[in-house]
Amino acid sequence: MKTPKIIIAMACLLMLPLAALSQLPSPTYGWNLGNTLEPPTGEGSWGPPATQNLINGVAGAGFNTVRLPVAWNSHANQSTYQIDAAWMARVKQVVDWCYAKNLYVIINSHWDNGWLENNITGSVDSTINAKQQASEASKKQGASMRPLAPEQMVERWLVMNAKVHLNPGNTYGLGGADHMRMNIATSRKTLELALGNIAAAVNKL
């Protein structure tokens, strides 16, 4: 018998707090590097660019976790959808500054002119699909072609079979291994569609 959608939806929602807590230090003192790497018009257009001194100051103030909202599509070739290598290096630079101060880093693919969140439907959009695949290829290349972790396999399976993207828990720190993160800062309609797609994909297993 197939599992009802409501049970899968409730299970996902109940697991979120546990998964989120396990990914971060305890206690968690978070700081948001907002309006910096996510403006579609480029870093520095909404506020000053990030600097090593800024990150050092955050760590010195007692914070242990940094949220890093990042735009990707705005820095991609719109024919091949490959992310610009210089932009990948810039994001890595900021992350490395954080790691040097033993900070946890949460990279948040954020809004980016709404290229993804404004195009979530019940069918596959070939352009959006191509962008997602190219984005993953760029990030994989930037990661020196490391083998996929189990969470990354689940991530790709959900994208291919449910058209839903969840973040691998291991990208939020060692405590996130074997977990997936669902970011639900969206409308109820979109959330219901995403959960329904996940339920339908799991029911086919």
VORO-527336 format. One record per residue (C-alpha): chain; y, x, z; residue number from 1; residue in one letter. Coordinates in pm, 1 decimal. Example, Ala and Ser with C-alpha at 12.3 -4.5 7.8 and 13.67 -1.06 7.14 Angstrom:
<recs>
REC  cadena        py        px        pz  num  residuo
REC       A    -450.0    1230.0     780.0    1        A
REC       A    -106.0    1367.0     714.0    2        S
</recs>
This chain:
<recs>
REC  cadena        py        px        pz  num  residuo
REC       A       0.0       0.0       0.0    1        M
REC       A     343.7     130.7     -91.2    2        K
REC       A     582.5     206.2     190.9    3        T
REC       A     875.4     -39.7     201.2    4        P
REC       A    1211.8     105.9     107.2    5        K
REC       A    1367.9       7.0     436.9    6        I
REC       A    1119.4     221.7     634.1    7        I
REC       A    1196.3     530.2     424.5    8        I
REC       A    1569.5     463.0     449.3    9        A
REC       A    1556.2     428.7     828.1   10        M
REC       A    1339.8     741.2     858.1   11        A
REC       A    1592.9     942.2     656.9   12        C
REC       A    1880.1     821.9     871.6   13        L
REC       A    1695.1     885.5    1199.7   14        L
REC       A    1600.8    1237.8    1091.9   15        M
REC       A    1955.2    1336.7     997.3   16        L
REC       A    2090.8    1404.3    1349.4   17        P
REC       A    1785.5    1611.6    1445.9   18        L
REC       A    1795.0    1813.1    1125.2   19        A
REC       A    2168.6    1870.8    1151.6   20        A
REC       A    2150.6    1985.2    1514.3   21        L
REC       A    1863.6    2224.6    1447.3   22        S
REC       A    2063.5    2403.5    1177.3   23        Q
REC       A    2353.7    2507.2    1398.3   24        L
REC       A    2407.6    2718.4    1710.8   25        P
REC       A    2423.9    2549.2    2047.7   26        S
REC       A    2692.0    2487.2    2147.3   27        P
REC       A    2860.7    2463.5    1806.7   28        T
REC       A    3230.0    2537.6    1771.0   29        Y
REC       A    3318.2    2453.7    1412.9   30        G
REC       A    3621.1    2539.9    1200.8   31        W
REC       A    3699.1    2399.2     856.4   32        N
REC       A    3832.9    2621.8     576.4   33        L
REC       A    3976.0    2318.9     397.4   34        G
REC       A    4212.5    2299.3      99.6   35        N
REC       A    4122.7    2655.2       5.1   36        T
REC       A    3819.5    2693.4    -224.1   37        L
REC       A    3780.7    2329.1    -328.7   38        E
REC       A    4105.8    2248.0    -517.4   39        P
REC       A    4018.1    2176.3    -883.9   40        P
REC       A    4338.3    2361.3    -974.6   41        T
REC       A    4217.0    2680.5    -807.7   42        G
REC       A    4236.3    2865.4    -479.3   43        E
REC       A    4587.3    2892.5    -345.4   44        G
REC       A    4716.9    2574.5    -509.3   45        S
REC       A    4680.2    2360.2    -195.3   46        W
REC       A    4728.8    2630.9      63.6   47        G
REC       A    4708.8    3006.2     111.5   48        P
REC       A    4396.2    3188.4     -13.2   49        P
REC       A    4131.2    3290.7     237.6   50        A
REC       A    4158.0    3641.8     378.8   51        T
REC       A    3938.6    3862.7     590.2   52        Q
REC       A    4203.0    3861.9     862.2   53        N
REC       A    4188.5    3481.8     868.9   54        L
REC       A    3811.7    3481.0     915.1   55        I
REC       A    3835.0    3754.7    1177.1   56        N
REC       A    4090.3    3541.5    1362.6   57        G
REC       A    3860.3    3239.1    1352.3   58        V
REC       A    3577.5    3439.5    1507.5   59        A
REC       A    3813.8    3592.6    1760.3   60        G
REC       A    3926.2    3245.6    1868.5   61        A
REC       A    3571.1    3158.9    1974.2   62        G
REC       A    3446.4    2960.0    1675.5   63        F
REC       A    3087.5    3026.0    1564.2   64        N
REC       A    3054.6    2801.9    1256.6   65        T
REC       A    3265.4    2769.6     941.5   66        V
REC       A    3255.6    2482.6     692.8   67        R
REC       A    3336.3    2611.9     345.9   68        L
REC       A    3419.3    2332.0      97.6   69        P
REC       A    3384.3    2468.2    -256.8   70        V
REC       A    3453.4    2336.7    -606.6   71        A
REC       A    3202.8    2448.5    -871.5   72        W
REC       A    3256.1    2238.7   -1183.2   73        N
REC       A    3620.6    2342.2   -1193.3   74        S
REC       A    3502.7    2700.0   -1237.1   75        H
REC       A    3232.9    2634.4   -1494.8   76        A
REC       A    3231.4    2677.6   -1870.4   77        N
REC       A    3251.6    2318.7   -1994.5   78        Q
REC       A    3030.4    2393.3   -2293.4   79        S
REC       A    2746.9    2576.5   -2119.3   80        T
REC       A    2830.2    2456.3   -1763.6   81        Y
REC       A    2764.9    2807.3   -1632.4   82        Q
REC       A    2965.3    2886.7   -1318.3   83        I
REC       A    3209.7    3172.0   -1362.9   84        D
REC       A    3064.6    3494.8   -1223.9   85        A
REC       A    3399.6    3597.3   -1076.4   86        A
REC       A    3415.1    3268.9    -883.9   87        W
REC       A    3061.4    3315.2    -753.6   88        M
REC       A    3162.6    3661.7    -635.5   89        A
REC       A    3473.6    3522.6    -467.2   90        R
REC       A    3277.7    3260.6    -273.6   91        V
REC       A    3023.6    3525.7    -173.8   92        K
REC       A    3307.3    3748.0     -52.6   93        Q
REC       A    3432.7    3480.8     185.7   94        V
REC       A    3077.5    3409.4     304.6   95        V
REC       A    3019.6    3781.2     364.3   96        D
REC       A    3336.5    3798.6     575.5   97        W
REC       A    3190.7    3520.3     788.9   98        C
REC       A    2848.6    3685.0     814.3   99        Y
REC       A    3012.9    4010.1     919.9  100        A
REC       A    3146.9    3822.0    1223.5  101        K
REC       A    2809.5    3650.4    1291.4  102        N
REC       A    2944.8    3311.5    1191.2  103        L
REC       A    2723.7    3031.6    1061.3  104        Y
REC       A    2841.2    2910.5     720.8  105        V
REC       A    2807.6    2557.2     580.5  106        I
REC       A    2885.3    2561.2     208.1  107        I
REC       A    2986.9    2210.5     106.3  108        N
REC       A    2998.0    2121.9    -265.3  109        S
REC       A    3311.6    1918.4    -224.2  110        H
REC       A    3453.6    1644.9    -450.7  111        W
REC       A    3552.7    1877.2    -740.5  112        D
REC       A    3741.3    1601.3    -926.8  113        N
REC       A    3450.2    1364.9    -860.8  114        G
REC       A    3239.5    1487.6   -1151.6  115        W
REC       A    2916.4    1404.0    -965.3  116        L
REC       A    2991.8    1134.4    -707.4  117        E
REC       A    3180.7     920.7    -960.0  118        N
REC       A    2883.2     924.9   -1199.0  119        N
REC       A    2589.2     824.9    -976.8  120        I
REC       A    2412.3     538.5   -1151.6  121        T
REC       A    2061.7     406.7   -1193.7  122        G
REC       A    2016.4     600.3   -1517.5  123        S
REC       A    2034.3     967.0   -1616.2  124        V
REC       A    2365.6    1088.6   -1756.3  125        D
REC       A    2279.4    1376.6   -1991.0  126        S
REC       A    2608.1    1558.1   -1930.2  127        T
REC       A    2586.9    1532.1   -1551.0  128        I
REC       A    2221.5    1635.0   -1562.9  129        N
REC       A    2306.7    1940.0   -1774.7  130        A
REC       A    2583.5    2037.5   -1533.3  131        K
REC       A    2349.2    2015.8   -1234.1  132        Q
REC       A    2081.2    2223.1   -1403.2  133        Q
REC       A    2329.1    2487.1   -1517.7  134        A
REC       A    2486.7    2500.5   -1172.2  135        S
REC       A    2147.5    2562.7   -1013.9  136        E
REC       A    2068.6    2828.9   -1274.7  137        A
REC       A    2397.0    3006.0   -1203.1  138        S
REC       A    2339.9    3001.1    -827.9  139        K
REC       A    1982.6    3123.2    -874.0  140        K
REC       A    2104.7    3410.0   -1090.1  141        Q
REC       A    2366.8    3493.2    -829.4  142        G
REC       A    2095.4    3503.5    -565.2  143        A
REC       A    1913.4    3779.5    -759.0  144        S
REC       A    1635.7    3541.9    -864.1  145        M
REC       A    1481.3    3511.1    -517.5  146        R
REC       A    1162.9    3296.0    -500.6  147        P
REC       A    1226.9    2930.0    -422.2  148        L
REC       A    1188.6    2824.7     -59.5  149        A
REC       A     995.5    2500.1      12.2  150        P
REC       A    1325.9    2322.0      80.7  151        E
REC       A    1455.9    2427.4    -260.9  152        Q
REC       A    1141.9    2289.3    -424.1  153        M
REC       A    1201.5    1956.1    -249.6  154        V
REC       A    1566.3    1971.3    -355.6  155        E
REC       A    1471.7    2008.8    -722.1  156        R
REC       A    1197.1    1746.0    -701.1  157        W
REC       A    1443.9    1490.8    -562.9  158        L
REC       A    1699.9    1568.9    -833.4  159        V
REC       A    1439.1    1533.1   -1108.3  160        M
REC       A    1257.0    1228.6    -971.2  161        N
REC       A    1513.6    1040.3    -762.6  162        A
REC       A    1841.3    1163.5    -914.7  163        K
REC       A    1952.1    1241.8    -558.2  164        V
REC       A    2070.0    1580.3    -435.2  165        H
REC       A    1997.4    1683.5     -76.1  166        L
REC       A    2096.2    2023.0      62.5  167        N
REC       A    1813.7    2258.2     171.6  168        P
REC       A    1831.8    2301.8     546.8  169        G
REC       A    1770.0    2676.2     527.2  170        N
REC       A    2111.0    2724.2     365.1  171        T
REC       A    2270.2    2617.2     695.1  172        Y
REC       A    2099.2    2885.4     901.6  173        G
REC       A    1751.1    2978.8    1021.2  174        L
REC       A    1728.6    2665.3    1232.7  175        G
REC       A    1748.1    2453.1     920.2  176        G
REC       A    1419.1    2576.8     774.4  177        A
REC       A    1179.1    2295.5     677.7  178        D
REC       A    1460.1    2038.7     686.6  179        H
REC       A    1679.7    1872.1     427.1  180        M
REC       A    2039.8    1759.7     479.0  181        R
REC       A    2186.6    1440.7     337.1  182        M
REC       A    2565.9    1426.8     324.4  183        N
REC       A    2656.6    1059.1     357.7  184        I
REC       A    3035.7    1064.5     335.6  185        A
REC       A    3030.1     803.7      63.2  186        T
REC       A    3032.7     428.6      10.5  187        S
REC       A    2759.7     201.1     145.2  188        R
REC       A    2675.4     102.4    -213.0  189        K
REC       A    2619.1     463.2    -320.2  190        T
REC       A    2416.3     539.8      -6.6  191        L
REC       A    2192.3     236.5     -63.4  192        E
REC       A    2139.0     343.9    -425.4  193        L
REC       A    2046.4     697.9    -317.6  194        A
REC       A    1802.2     580.2     -50.0  195        L
REC       A    1650.3     331.2    -290.6  196        G
REC       A    1597.7     606.3    -550.0  197        N
REC       A    1430.6     829.5    -290.7  198        I
REC       A    1202.1     544.3    -180.2  199        A
REC       A    1104.8     465.8    -538.7  200        A
REC       A    1024.5     831.0    -611.8  201        A
REC       A     815.2     871.9    -294.1  202        V
REC       A     628.9     546.9    -364.6  203        N
REC       A     506.8     698.7    -693.3  204        K
REC       A     335.5     991.1    -520.8  205        L
</recs>
